Amino acid sequence: MKTLVYVEHDNSVMKDATLAVVTAATKLGEVHALVAGSGCGAVAEEAAKVAGITTVHVADDAAYAHQLAENVAPLVASLMDSHDAFLAPATSHGKNIAPRVAALLDVMQISDILSVESADTFTRPIYAGNAIATVQSSDAKKVITVRGTAFDKAATEGGSASIEAVSASGDAGLSSFVSAEIAKQERPELTSAKIIVSGGRALKDGPTFESTIYPLADKLGAAVGASRAAVDAGYVPNDYQVGQTGKIVAPEVYIAIGISGAIQHLAGMKDSKTIVAINKDEDAPIFQVADIGLVADLFNAVPELTASL
């Protein structure tokens, strides 16, 4: 069985989300990778070193400079004649491409898999992660998105894949890149951070969130996250959102401050190795999943914690 893994990148560096997808793909058979971009030779060379990948297909064309899903999906579909499954990370980028590929191939997509049981059987979360469904697909071609926190990351060294150029399908003319506003931050990226400090609506406003959460995160070398309520209230940008409709994370330590623990938020962080919760409501649902819980006023507890570090 040949699988095609979509390599997520920025035309210069491969994103970590790809590595978990490679691990999932190795459970299905021979792994090929697709690097679609413009001036992306360095990414192809980086992907070729990843353990488990045997071939890297490179589509280097101006049409893929910004990896618009409307342009990438036809390219993937054309390569599926020689592949049995297409796997992409369950990131916003992967979730944009995979459904289009599934539609072009006229197959059902299998979303957000947690494990590979066999060549046609997978598990995936439903009901915000409160139940795990086992899904068996009879489609000849599989289109799958992979939850990165459910699989170990493949080694970035040790591979020696061949690199092959593939013909670009060109610009589909369905969309165009206008601009990008990239939030620059010195702290670690949420999905790859080992420690995350998250704040909720109890932080009251943006300046209070910043003055309370950021110093603690900086002391710990942690990424900063937030609940949907905090994002919707405008405390922080939506890049910070952790949860069912945000980012799925599984750090070594997750510190939830002023977060009640709605089911949608828990779906995004309950796989964290150690969960620490600070909340003045002792009945808050977050304490049901927390390994360490502190019932206290966060405006007293967090500054004291920060000062003691």
N, C-alpha and C positions, 0 to 999 in steps of 0.2 A: 504494500500500500504506500503510495507516494503522497506526502502532504506538502502544501505550500504555505509557508509562514510569512505573514506580512511584517516587514521590518519597519517599526515606527522610528522616525529620525527627524533631524532638522537640516538635512543636507550636509552635515559635517560630523555629527555624533549620533550613534544609535541610542535610543531610549531604553532604559532598564526594563520597561514593560515587555519588551520583545523576548527577554531571556526566559521568563516563565512560560511563554507560549511555546518556545523551543522545547522545553522540558515536557510539556503536554504532548507536543507533536511526536516526540521520540517514542511515546507509548503506542503510536499508531503505525509507525513504520519509518521508511526513509524520509528524511527531512530536507526539503528545498526551501530557500528563502527568497523573497522578492524585495529588492530595493528599488523603489520608484522615486525619482527625484531629478534634480538638475545640478550638475556638478557634484554628484554624490559618490564619487569614486572612493573617497576615504571611508565612507559608511560601508560600502561593499567589502572593502578589505577588512574592516573591523568585524563584519558579520562572518566572513570566511574563517575567522579564528575561533568562532564560538563552537564549543564542543557539541557534537551531534548533528551539525549541518553538513551536508555532503556537497550541495551545489547552491551557489548564489546567482540568481537571475537579476540582471541589472537593466533597468529601463531609464536611461539618462536622457531626458528631453525637457525642453522648456515647458511643455504642457503639465509636467509633474513638479514644477518648481515649488508650488505651495500644496501639493498633494491633495488637490480637490477631489472629493469622493466621486463626483460625476465623471472625472477623467480616469481615476485609478480603477474604478469598478469594471469598466469594459476591458481594461488590460488584464485584470485578474481573471475575468471570465474567459478571455481568449487562451489563457495559460491552463485552464482547468481541463482542457482536452487531454493533457498528459499528467494530470494529478487527480487524486481521489478525494482529497479534502483540503479546504482552505481554512486556516486558523489565523485569527487576529486578536490582539489584546482587547479586553473589554474596557477600553478607554473611550473618551468622547470621539477620538479619531477612528478607532476600530469599529465603534458602534455606528459610525457614519458610513463606512465603506461596506461592511459585511452584509447589511440588509439589501443593498443595491446589487451585490454579487449574487445573493440568494435569489433575488427577483429575476436577474438575467439568466440564471441557470434553471429557474422554475423549481426550486427546492425549498424546503422549510429550513430556516436558520435555527441552530441550537445555541441558545444564549447563555453566557456567563457560567461555563461549566466549572465544576469543582473537582471532578475526577474523570478519568477514562477507565471504564469498566471493561470494554472490549472495543473492537473496531467499529461497532455500530451502536454502542451503549455508553451513556454518560450520565453523570449526576449534575443537577443544577438547583439553586435555591428558588423557592417560591414563597409567597406570603411574607415578603421582607425577611427571608431567611429562617422563618419559623418552621418550615418544612423543607425537606430535600426530596426532589423528584428524580426518579430514575427514568431516563428517556432513551428509547430505542428508535433509531431512524432506519427506514427502508430505502431512503433516497440513494441513488447511485453515487451522487456527489454530496459531500458533507460541507456545510458552511457553519463554522463554529467561532464563537468568541470565548475567550479564556479569562477567568478571574485570576489576576496575577498573584493575589495573596494565597491562593490555594495550591500553588506549585512552587517548588524550589527554583531558584534562578540557575540557568545553565551556566557552566564555566565560560568565562570570556577568553580563555586561552586553551590551547590543546587541539583545536580544530584545524583542518587544512582543506577547506572546501574549494572546489574549482569555481571560477567566476565566469559567467557567460552573459553576453549581451543579448537582450531580447528586443524585438521590434516594438516601438511605441505605437499605441493606437491613436495618439494625437489628442487634440483638444476637441471635446465633445460639443463645445459651444453652449452648454447648458448653464454654466455658471462662470463667474470671473472673480478673481481676487481683487479686493478693493484696498484693504489695509488691515493691519494687525496691531492691537494694543497689548503688548506683552508686559505683564506685571513682573518687574525685576525685584528679586529679594535675595538678601545675603544668607538667609537661613536655608536649611535643607528643603528639598522638594517633598511634599506631603507623602506621596506614594512610595518613596524610597527611604524616608527618615526612620531612624531607629528609636527616636523619642519624639512624641508629639504632645504639645500642650494645647488643648482646645478650650474655647470659651463659649458660653451660651448667652441667652437673652438677659440673664441676670446681671450682665456687665453694664447694663443701662444705656450706654452710647459708645460711639467710636473712640473718643479720647480716653474714656474709662477703660475700655477693652485694651487699648494700646498701653496705657500706663500700668495695667495690672498683669496682663498676660505676657507682653513682650519681654520685660525684664527677666521673668522666670525662664522663658524659653531660651533667652540668650545665655543665661547662667548654665543651662543644661545642654546647650548646643542643639536645641530641638527645633522642629518645624512647628508652625502655628496652624491650628485648625479651628473650625467653628461649627456650631450647629446651624441648621437651616434657618432657625428663628433669628439667630444673630446676623446671618447673611441677609435675610429678608428685611431686617430692621436697618440695614445699611451700616452696620458696625465695621464690616470688612468686605473685601471683594468676594465674588462667588468662587474664585479659585481656592479659597480656604475651606469650602464646605465639605464636611465629612458626612456620609450617610447614603441612604438608598438612592437619592437623586444627586449625590455629590461624588466624592471619591471614596473608594473602598481601601482601607488601610489595615495593616497588621504589624505595627511596630513592636519593638521589644517592650516599650513602656508607653502607655496612653494615659495622659492626665486630663480628666474631664472636670472643668471648673464651671460651676453654675449651670450645668447641663442636667436637665431632669431625667433624660434617658428615654425619649420617645422611641417607639419601635423602629421608625425610619432611620434614626441616628444609630441605634444599636446595630442595625444591619450593616453599617459601614465600618464598625470598629470592634465588634465583639470577638474577632479572631486575634486581637492583640494579645501578646504573651502575658503582660501584667497590666491591669487596669486600675488606675487610682482615681477615686471620685471625691470631690469636695463640694458639698451642698448643704445648705442649712435645713433642708427638708429631709428628715430621716426616713420618710416613706417614699422618697423619689425612686423611680424604677431603676435608675442607674446603679443603685446599690445592690441590685439583684445580680448584676454581672461583674461588679467590682471585686477585685482581689483585696484592695485596701480602700476603706471608706472613712472619710472624715466628715462628721456632722458639725459644721461650723460656718460662720459668716465668712464668705470668701474674701471680703474686703479687709478682714483682720488676718485670716489664715495665710493667704497667698503672699502678702508683703512679708510676713514673719518667715515663711518658708524661703522666699527669695533671699532675704537678708542673712539667713543661716547657712546658705550655700557658699 
